[in-house]
Amino acid sequence: MDILDATLYLNLIRGGAARLAENRQIINDLNVFPIPDGDTGDNMYMTIEAGSRAHGETLSEMADMVSQGMLMGARGNSGVILSRIFAGIAKGFKGLAQADIQAFTKAMHCGVEEAYHAVSQPVEGTILTVMREGVSAASRASTLEEFFDLWVAGMDLSLQHTPQLLDVLKKAGVVDSGGAGLLCIGEGMRDVLHGRMPVGVADESPDKHPSHAIDLDAFTEDSELEFGYCTEFLLRLQRSKVDLESFDESVIQDWLASRGDSLVFFRDGSIVKVHVHTKDPGAILSKCREWGEFLTVKVENMTLQHHENHMDERFKRSRKSLGVVTVAAGKGLCDAFTEMGADVVIEGGQTMNPPVEKFLEAFKNLDAERILVFPNNSNIILTARQAATLYTDSLIQVIPTKTPGEGYFALANLDPELPADELASSLTEAAASVTTGLVSRAIRDTAEARCGDYIGFSGKDILSSGKDRMETTLSLARKLDADKADIFILFFGADTPAEEAESLHASFEKQFPRTEVILLDGGQPIYDYILVLC
C-alpha cells in the first residue's frame, strides 16, 4: 500500500484505540509504585478514543480533527503527550489530501518533535524515547506496510530497554507504561493496515449545529457603531513572509495592542490566535497578512452583542476578579477545599485524572478575570497546563501542587491582594514547604512490603510498612518528624473507620504535644490516610 488517505488514517486510529482497549488494564498494571496509581492505560485510551470520532474529507482535515479530539480528551501526562504526538503528525499532514511514504515518514518525525516540545524537561526511557526510536527504525521504509512493521518492531525493542534508562523502572521490574501503551496503539494500527483487524468506515457526515439567530433590528440604518467589532482569527505564519525560527511574535502583539483593546494573544508553533476589539477590523486583517494567512476569521458587531446582553442584564452577575479551581476526590476533601475558598472542585486524583475539557468547562463556568488552578497530583499538572494554554478569556495560573496536602496548605495561604506573578510564586513556595505522607495498601510485593501490607510513603519513598494500618501510620508520622511541625492535618479515607481515625488522632496528640493535630474526614479513595505537615 502506497497512499494514506483520510478514511484509512481514521481507521488506523480506531484500530490503535481498539488494541489499547484490549490491553488497558495490562498497561495500568505497569505502574512503578505499589499502589493503584497505574491508570496510564485508561488515560491513553480515553485520549485516543476521543480522537477516533473525527470527521474530515482530506487527510489534512482528518488529522486536524483527530488531533483536536485527542487534545480535548487528553488525560494525565501520558494522554497529553500522546495528543501532542498526533498534533505533530497533523502538522506534518497540513494541506495534504493524501500522503505517500515520504510524506508519512516526515509527519511521524513531526510527531516526535512535537511530543518533545510539549515536555519542559524530557526524560529518556519514557514514551518519548519509544516513539523517537521507533520512528527512527522505520525511517528508511519504502511502503506504509514496511514502515508500520519496522515502527512496531523498533518501539518494542526500545520499550525493553527503558529499564536501563530509568532506575525507577529497573527497581520495579517493569517497562515504561506510556511506551507500552504507544506500542499497543502501533500494533493495532499495523494490524488494520495488514487487514488483520477490520475497522468500520468513519461516518463522514458532519454534526449539524443550528445557527444563532441575529436580531437585525438591533443595528438599523440610523445606528452608530458604538462598540466596534469583536475580531477573532487563527493566523498561520508563512515561511514566505517571516523566518519562523527567529520570528518574535511580540511584533504582532504590540501592533494589535496599539490598534484595539481586550486583546488576547498567544502563539502555538506557527499558529497565532488573536481576539481583539476594534472599530476597523479590515485594517487589522490586512496588516496581519504581512506575517501569514488566515485559517479562521470571525468578525462580529458588538453593538448586536450589547443589545442581546442588555436584554438579560438583570440575570447577569459581575465577573469575579479571582477564581480558584482545584482537583480532589472524596466528599470530605472536596468540602474542605470549598470551605478553604475553592470556587470549583473538579473530581479527580489518583486513578481518576480529569481531561482537558473538564478544566475548560470549569474555567468557562467560573468566568473570572484571573483563575488559579491547583492540580494536586503530579499526573494532572500537564493536563491543567494544556487547558490553561487553550483558554483565552481569563489569565490562568497553574500552581504545580502534587498532592492534596500541598494544595490545601497553599490555598490556606492565598492572599488575593498580591499581584498575579507574586501570588503564583508565593503559593508555589507555600506548597513546597509542606510535607505530605500517604498510607495505602501495596498491590504487589516490593523490597519494603508484601502485597496486601499497608505502606506509608512520601513522594516515591516508602518509609513504613506492616499489617497494622494504625501502626504503619504512626511510624510514618515519626519518620516525617511530625513532632517538629506546627500543624498536622490528618485526612482519613473512605475505607477507614471513624473510630480508628479518632483513636489515631488521640495517639498523635499524645506523642506530639507541641504540634496542633487536626482530624478531618476526607472520604478519599485509595489513601487510608493523608498526613499534611506544615
Secondary structure, DSSP 8 states (H G I E B T S, - for coil): ---B-HHHHHHHHHHHHHHHHHHHHHHHTT-SSSSS---HHHHHHHHHHHHTT---SSHHHHHHHHHHHHHHH-BHHHHHHHHHHHHHHHHHTTT-SSB-HHHHHHHHHHHHHHHHHHSSS--TTSHHHHHHHHHHHHTT-SSHHHHHHHHHHHHHHHHHHHHHH-HHHHHHT---HHHHHHHHHHHHHHHHHTTSS------------------GGGS-TT----S-EEEEEEEEE-TTTS-TTT--THHHHHHHHHH-EEEEEEEETTEEEEEEEES-HHHHHHHHTTTEEEEEEEEEEHHHHHHHHHHTGGG----EEEEEEEEE-SHHHHHHHHHHT-SEEEE-BTTB--BHHHHHHHHHHH-EEEEEEE--STTTHHHHHHHHHH--SSEEEE----SHHHHHHHHHT--TTS-HHHHHHHHHHHHHT-EEEEEEE-SS--SS--TT-EEEEETTEEEEEES-HHHHHHHHHHHTTGGG-SEEEEEE-TTS-HHHHHHHHHHHHHH-TTSEEEEEE---SS-SEEEEE-
